Amino acid sequence: MTVSTPVQQHIRILDAQGVSWRRIAREVGVSRQTVRKYAELEDCSPKPPEHAKAKSCF
C-alpha cells in the first residue's frame, strides 16, 4: 500500500517517539505491515528517474 507523504512522515515521527506500530496503524488508519514498511525505511526521498543507457556502436 502506498500512502501520501504526510502520512509517511507522521508514521516516522510516531515511530521515532517510540509509539508501537500497532497503535500507529490504528491512529493513521493503515495496516501494521504498512507502518513497518515506512518505519524501517532509511531514506524516504523520491528516487530520481532512471534513464535508459545508450548502446555503444563500437
C-alpha positions as MATLAB code, in Angstrom:
seq = 'MTVSTPVQQHIRILDAQGVSWRRIAREVGVSRQTVRKYAELEDCSPKPPEHAKAKSCF';
ca = [
       0.000    0.000    0.000;
       1.324    3.408   -0.938;
       0.377    6.252    1.358;
       0.762   10.001    0.986;
       3.947   11.734    2.065;
       2.336   13.452    5.075;
       1.122   10.054    6.333;
       4.599    8.571    5.820;
       6.101   11.421    7.806;
       3.517   11.001   10.562;
       4.369    7.289   10.778;
       8.091    8.058   11.031;
       7.564   10.748   13.682;
       5.410    8.487   15.851;
       7.888    5.627   15.418;
      10.758    7.899   16.493;
       8.743    8.799   19.598;
       8.545    5.109   20.490;
       4.861    4.595   19.717;
       4.057    0.952   18.932;
       3.428    0.014   15.320;
       0.019   -1.350   16.291;
      -1.006    1.977   17.811;
       0.399    3.910   14.835;
      -1.593    1.672   12.471;
      -4.824    2.359   14.367;
      -4.174    6.096   14.610;
      -3.174    6.580   10.979;
      -5.627    4.059    9.511;
      -3.195    1.704    7.761;
      -2.033   -1.866    8.352;
       0.844   -2.757   10.672;
       2.736   -4.025    7.635;
       2.447   -0.567    6.056;
       3.669    1.055    9.273;
       6.596   -1.361    9.336;
       7.451   -0.591    5.713;
       7.690    3.156    6.280;
       9.144    2.983    9.799;
      12.053    0.850    8.577;
      12.885    2.991    5.539;
      16.184    4.779    5.964;
      15.629    7.327    3.207;
      12.162    8.437    2.131;
      13.258   10.889   -0.522;
      11.999   10.091   -4.012;
      14.415    8.300   -6.290;
      15.397   10.103   -9.481;
      14.058    8.539  -12.682;
      16.361    6.032  -14.319;
      17.348    6.764  -17.887;
      17.950    4.006  -20.383;
      21.633    3.634  -21.183;
      22.584    4.297  -24.779;
      24.088    1.337  -26.588;
      27.620    1.728  -27.831;
      28.176    1.400  -31.577;
      31.713    0.119  -31.036;
];
